[in-house]
Amino acid sequence: MEPLVSVIVPTYNSSGTLDECLGALKDQEYKNIEIIVADSFSKDRTKEIALSYGVKILDAETLALARKKGVELSKGKYILFLDSDQIIEPNTILLSVKTCEEDGFDGVTHFERSKIYKDRFVERLINYDKWIFHSQQDDDPIYGTAEPRFFKADFVKRIDFLDNPPITFELSIINLKMNQMGAKIKFLDAYIYHYETSSFLQVARKFFRYGFYYIPALKRFPKLVIHHSALRRTYFTLRALKHPFLLLGLFVLYVVKGIATFCGIVYSAFSRKC
């Protein structure tokens, strides 16, 4: 019998992309899948869309809690962490299971690409960013850039990647812990497509929220957080110079992310004092 795969999809006001995300999961060539939607109290049609697909739904206050609760509820031999704005190809799960079952791997890193739907500069920047670090196939947990999303569940369920208060960098932490446990991860020629933020303002808002949980992550995993907050080694390769203008734009994007995260840290600290 084919092993069960648990797909955990955190959501928050995800009605714009969730239907396509879940539709792609239902259209997988591999059919033994359970889908768990972990919702952070959406105010739009997110839950209505999820219910129409007959998936399991749970509530979680944050992204980190959504992934943790999804893991606890899951019953699969394998776990795929998928965002609600990500779309996978029809054979992605089949190839992932086959790689682990037949070749003896404990997890898989997929190639990620952006779905450019507004054709704005920020979308092109993020797409170039993904191309750089996935084409290098560098998923080292500390110094790399790509992150695996598909794992054997018995590894993931031994990871204490979430404490009080919630932290960010969950996938990076899972990758690090898997590495420390001796897990074998393979870069797989299968694709995940991601709807990206389309403006610098949207990027700033996203990383402002990340700032709320940055300091707890830094305290627990200082080396990982410091290296993942800086420009990674893949940016200093000949491949990254293919489009110098876009590479320069990535440095600007990093500045926006850094300032927004810092503002989130300050706001969070001020809010706790008040």
C-alpha positions in Angstrom: 0.0 0.0 0.0 1.3 3.5 -0.8 2.3 5.4 2.3 0.1 8.3 3.4 1.4 11.8 2.8 0.2 14.6 5.1 0.2 18.0 3.5 0.1 20.9 6.0 -1.2 24.2 4.6 -1.1 27.3 6.9 -3.6 30.0 5.9 -4.6 33.5 6.7 -6.9 35.4 4.4 -5.8 33.1 1.6 -8.9 33.1 -0.5 -7.0 34.5 -3.5 -4.8 31.5 -3.9 -6.1 28.7 -1.8 -8.5 27.3 -4.4 -5.6 26.8 -6.8 -3.3 25.4 -4.1 -5.8 22.8 -3.0 -6.9 22.0 -6.5 -3.3 21.2 -7.4 -3.2 18.8 -4.4 -6.4 17.1 -5.5 -5.0 16.7 -9.0 -1.8 14.9 -7.8 -0.9 11.7 -9.6 -0.2 10.3 -6.1 -3.6 9.9 -4.4 -2.9 8.7 -0.8 -2.8 12.2 0.7 -4.4 13.9 3.7 -4.6 17.7 3.6 -4.6 19.7 6.8 -5.4 23.4 6.6 -4.3 25.3 9.7 -6.0 28.7 9.7 -5.1 31.8 11.7 -8.6 33.1 12.0 -9.1 34.3 8.4 -11.7 37.0 7.8 -12.3 36.1 4.1 -13.6 33.0 2.4 -10.5 30.9 3.3 -12.4 28.4 5.5 -15.3 28.2 3.1 -12.9 27.2 0.3 -11.1 24.7 2.5 -14.4 23.1 3.5 -15.4 22.7 -0.2 -12.4 20.4 -0.7 -13.3 18.3 2.3 -9.9 18.8 4.1 -9.1 18.8 7.8 -9.2 22.3 9.3 -7.8 23.5 12.6 -7.2 26.9 14.1 -3.8 28.3 15.0 -2.8 31.8 16.0 0.5 32.0 14.1 2.3 30.4 11.2 4.7 28.5 13.6 1.7 27.2 15.6 -0.1 26.2 12.4 2.8 24.0 11.3 3.2 22.6 14.8 -0.5 21.7 15.2 -0.6 20.3 11.7 2.3 18.0 12.5 0.6 16.9 15.7 -2.7 16.1 13.9 -1.0 14.4 10.9 -1.1 10.6 10.4 1.1 10.3 7.3 4.5 8.6 7.0 5.6 11.7 5.2 4.9 15.4 5.8 4.8 18.2 3.1 4.8 21.8 4.3 3.1 23.8 1.7 2.1 27.5 1.8 -1.4 28.5 0.7 0.1 30.6 -2.1 2.2 27.7 -3.5 1.1 25.4 -6.4 2.8 22.0 -7.0 3.1 20.1 -10.2 1.0 16.9 -10.6 3.9 14.6 -10.1 5.6 16.4 -7.2 4.4 14.2 -4.4 4.8 11.0 -6.4 8.4 11.8 -7.2 9.0 12.8 -3.6 7.7 9.6 -2.1 9.5 7.5 -4.8 12.8 9.2 -4.0 12.5 8.5 -0.3 11.0 5.0 -0.6 13.3 3.6 -3.3 16.5 5.6 -2.8 16.5 5.7 1.0 16.3 9.5 1.5 14.6 11.1 4.6 13.5 14.3 2.9 13.4 16.2 -0.4 14.2 19.8 -1.5 12.2 20.9 -4.5 13.0 23.5 -7.0 10.9 26.6 -6.4 9.8 29.2 -8.9 7.7 32.3 -8.8 4.3 32.7 -10.5 4.5 36.1 -11.9 1.0 37.4 -12.3 1.3 41.2 -12.2 4.7 41.4 -13.9 6.0 43.9 -11.4 9.7 44.6 -10.5 9.5 43.0 -7.1 8.0 39.8 -8.5 10.9 39.6 -11.0 13.4 40.2 -8.2 12.0 37.4 -6.0 11.9 35.1 -9.0 15.5 35.8 -9.8 16.3 35.3 -6.1 14.7 31.8 -6.2 16.4 31.0 -9.5 19.8 31.8 -8.0 19.6 29.8 -4.9 17.7 26.8 -6.3 19.9 26.5 -9.4 22.9 26.2 -7.0 21.1 23.3 -5.2 22.5 24.7 -1.9 20.2 23.6 0.9 22.8 23.6 3.7 20.9 24.4 6.9 23.2 27.2 8.0 24.9 28.6 4.9 22.5 27.6 2.1 19.4 29.2 0.8 17.0 26.5 -0.5 14.9 24.8 2.1 13.4 21.3 2.0 9.7 21.0 2.6 9.1 17.2 2.3 10.2 15.0 5.2 9.7 11.6 6.9 7.2 12.3 9.7 9.1 10.3 12.3 12.0 12.8 12.0 9.7 15.9 12.1 7.7 14.7 15.1 11.0 14.5 17.2 11.8 18.2 16.6 11.0 20.8 19.2 11.1 23.6 16.7 8.5 25.6 18.5 8.5 26.9 22.1 6.9 29.7 23.9 6.9 32.4 22.6 6.4 31.3 18.9 9.4 31.8 16.6 10.0 32.3 12.9 12.5 30.5 10.6 10.5 27.2 11.2 11.5 25.5 8.0 15.2 26.5 8.4 15.1 25.1 12.0 13.5 21.8 10.8 16.2 21.5 8.1 18.9 22.1 10.8 17.4 19.6 13.2 17.0 17.0 10.4 20.7 17.5 9.5 21.8 17.1 13.1 19.8 13.8 13.3 21.7 12.5 10.3 18.8 12.7 7.8 19.6 12.3 4.1 18.1 15.1 2.0 18.0 15.0 -1.8 17.5 17.9 -4.3 14.7 16.7 -6.5 13.8 17.8 -10.0 10.2 18.6 -9.1 8.7 22.1 -8.9 6.7 24.3 -6.5 5.4 27.6 -7.9 4.9 30.5 -5.5 2.7 33.6 -5.9 4.9 36.4 -4.7 4.3 39.7 -3.1 4.2 42.3 -5.9 5.4 45.5 -4.2 8.1 46.7 -1.7 5.2 47.7 0.6 3.9 44.2 0.7 7.4 42.8 1.4 7.8 45.4 4.2 4.5 44.3 5.8 5.4 40.7 5.6 8.8 41.1 7.3 7.4 43.5 9.8 5.3 40.6 11.1 8.4 38.4 11.1 10.1 40.8 13.4 7.6 40.0 16.1 9.2 36.5 16.5 12.7 37.3 15.4 14.4 37.7 18.8 13.1 34.4 20.3 14.5 32.6 17.2 17.8 34.5 17.5 18.1 33.5 21.2 17.5 29.8 20.4 19.3 29.4 17.1 21.8 32.3 16.9 24.1 30.9 14.2 21.2 29.9 11.9 19.3 33.2 12.3 22.4 35.4 11.8 23.4 33.6 8.6 19.9 33.5 7.3 19.5 37.2 7.9 22.6 38.0 5.9 23.4 37.7 2.2 24.1 34.0 1.6 27.0 32.6 -0.3 25.0 31.8 -3.4 24.9 35.6 -4.1 28.6 35.7 -4.5 28.8 33.3 -7.5 29.2 33.8 -11.2 25.7 32.5 -11.7 24.3 35.3 -9.6 25.9 37.8 -12.0 23.9 36.7 -15.0 21.6 39.7 -14.6 23.5 42.4 -12.7 20.6 44.8 -12.6 18.4 42.3 -10.9 21.2 41.3 -8.5 21.5 45.0 -7.5 17.8 45.0 -7.0 18.1 42.1 -4.6 20.4 44.1 -2.4 17.7 46.8 -2.2 15.1 44.1 -1.4 17.3 42.9 1.5 17.5 46.4 2.9 13.7 46.7 2.8 13.4 43.3 4.5 16.0 44.3 7.2 14.4 47.6 8.0 10.9 46.1 8.2 12.1 43.3 10.4 13.9 45.7 12.7 10.7 47.8 13.0 8.7 44.7 13.8 11.3 43.9 16.6 11.0 47.4 18.0 7.2 47.4 17.8 6.9 44.0 19.5 9.3 45.0 22.3 7.4 48.3 22.9 4.0 46.5 22.8 5.2 44.0 25.5 6.3 46.8 27.8 3.0 48.6 27.4 
